[in-house]
Structure formats: structure tokens, C-alpha cells
Amino acid sequence: MDRSGIVTELAASLPSLTAIVIIPYLSRAPDLGKLDGAILFADALSACAPIEEFTASASMTRYISCFPAARPAFQNVSCMVSAGPSCSMSKSCAFTAMSVMTTPCSFYDLRLDDVEWMVSTLMLGARIVLYEGNPFHPGPERLWQIAEDERLSHFGVSAKYIDAVRNSGYAPKDNVDLSNLRVIMTTGSPLSVDGFDFVYKSISQTIQLSSISGGTDIISCFVLGCPVQPVIAGEIQACGLGMKVAVLDDNGTPVIGEQGELCCLAPFPSMPIKFWNDPDDAKYKAAYFEHFPGVWRHGDWATMTSRSGIVIHGRSDATLNPGGVRIGTAEIYRQVEAFDEILEALVVGQSWDNDVRVILFLRMAEHATLNDDLVTAMKQAIRNGATPRHVPARIIAVPDIPRTRSGKITELAVRDIIHGRPVKNTEALANAEALDHFRDLAELRD
């Protein structure tokens, strides 16, 4: 996707900007005329001193600085807060380094000569292979051919990718040499039992299949794989080091064998310390600690098994998670409510095909009708004003939308209704009867 227009807009609003380095992608000779100070990546490299000039220890001291252990290490931008994008800062340089270095070694048996997918493992001296683009171009064999050619030891993909390969009928073990491959890591959404079975039948019988759940905001995993424990289909093997993970019921009590909220009961090494531009920590506290005071609620609906395995059922909050990418609902509302034909909108995520798809409900203005032209216009507005991931899979008109007595729409109540779950605390709704409009909708069955 051509993002040069966004780059131009950003450049105009950054007075301290001195240069823009462009890596040719869509075109071998991109037009740099609209970007003051733009330079091609190859030209930028040729302007740098040869790498051998920086190898001597006397020279290296110019480029190495020591920082306090508590200094923030990363700033991560996320749309997990529905009020808009938030920028979280990681715990500290020391704790973040400890987390990103111990996780690959302890849970994925990463070694110095391994080849894998996580950028953080460069700190350990391992080599990484990253792929950008359509993983099915020209066919489902593409990534597996790379795994063979590069002799990958660790292979990280989304759960949806595993399902897509399974549905394509392609069996990697019959077509490529994966003798070096020891670990497959999946994330983005829960990996189905069928996905587990496919990996061991059609990829490798001896591999460690590691489904993981964590987040960019924690630069780590709450639950992940373990090389010395058995793999159980549909389960994540273990909790992360330094993570006091539990599944809590509605009363905040840890439960085993029951569904509840995936939580962390104590501070952990890579925990973000605050949000950017949030001086009183209101957004930070609301994002993680509002549901259970003093307890980190991650927003995953999960079950802790009797053997301490974890089953992730999907997202528990109103944040959308299509394809494993968290997006807020505010960006969609912002585009849709600009249409005169729309009085009110409500967006939820529906669990579908081992993933989440975006569903948009609309209350139409008087004499307005939801037709194909309006649907197309709204999808285009959402795509242009947000991202393609924000575009709803279904847009449905309803007579009314449930609201609390204070006038706030209730996304969580609608999400529970469309999944066939009971709605709790309906007495808090000003128009509880509106929930009936969302029950057993034919449009959500395919």
C-alpha cells in the first residue's frame, strides 16, 4: 500500500526532521520530489563510513552509552484503549533486556547458531529471517521453501496461517526438508485443535508446537511454550518467567477448569511503566487495572487446566482483534458517524473461523436505508480513514442500540448476545429490550 501521502503529512508536522530514508518497495525509482530531505536507502548507506572503521574498541566507545537501569527502553504505540491510540513505555532497559533474552532461551531452547524470527534474539547472537508480503504468493509452499533454504530452527507464524495451509491441502513434510526445524510458534489468535493435529501430521511429529499469548505492550508473553513439557492440543503449555498468571472469575477469585479473565496478579519485569501524555496515569490504570483493582487484566478469555495449561477462548473486552492485531472501535465510529444517514453505531468482534471478524451495527436516521451504495461508501471511508483491518465483515441495520442509563452504548452486552452468552447486569441498561434485536441474526451465521 502506498503510504507516501502519510509520510508527507508527518514530515510537514515534524520541525526537527532532518532526513527521510526511503527503501524502494512498490517502485524501484520512487518519486522523492514531494519529500524535502528524502534520500534512498542505498544512497544513505554509501554516505556512511565502512563498518570496519567502527570495529576498534577505541572507536566503539563513541557509540556506546551507559544508561540507568530504570530508564525506559521502548515506546510502543497501541490502539488497545478504545478512546484512541496510546503510547506505552516499557518497564526499564534492564528488566526489558532480561525478559527478551531469557524467554527465547528458557522456553524455545534458542541457541547461538539458530535461525529464527524474533528480532530480540539478535541480542543473543542468533540469526533472524523475516518475511513481508503475501505468504501464499505464488502458493502455500512459499514460507516452507524459505524454511528449507534458510535451514530455520524456529518458525513463527499466525494461527490463521496454519489454518490456511491446512485448508489448502499442502503438506510441508512431503515437499520440503524441515530437518533443522525444532520449534513452531503461533500467535495472533487461538490455535484450534485441528491446527495442532495438522502440525504434527503434516509438518513434523517431533517439533515443539508453541502457541503463545502476550502483547507488544509487555514485550513478552504471559503464557507460552516449554521445551520440557508435553504439548496438549488446544492448550498453551506454561506461564512465563516472572509472570504470576491466573484466571479470575467475576469475583476476582482464581479458578481452575472454568472460563474467566487471564490476569497477572503481581508486577512483572517487562511491565510498561506508564502511557505517554498521561500525567495522572488515568488511561494506564483504566487500560489494565480498572476491572480488578491492582490486578493486570489482559483482556483474554481463558481457562487454566488442572495441569497448569492455558486455553485461550478469545478476547474478553471490547477491543477488536482481527488477525491478531488489536484495534480500537473509536476509529470506526469516527468514520461512520460522519454519514448523515447514521444516527448511531456499535462495533463488536465476532469469533469466527478461529479468528475475530468485525461486525458493525447501525441505527439509521429517519427515512434513510442501508443499501449497497451506502455500505460501499462506509467501507471505503473506514479503509481510508483508519486501516483495511478496521473494515467490517458485516454491516447490519438494527432498530435500536442498547445503552446504559448514563447514555453509553454497551458493546460488551451485544458481543455476549451474538455469541449466545447471557448478559449480566441488564438492570443497568436504559433499554434492555434492544438486546432482542441482536439475537440469532441470520447475517452472522455465514
Summary of the structure (lengths in Angstrom):
residues: 446
radius of gyration: 24.0
end to end distance: 29.0
largest distance: 76.4
contacts: 1292
relative contact order: 0.08
helix: 29%
strand: 23%
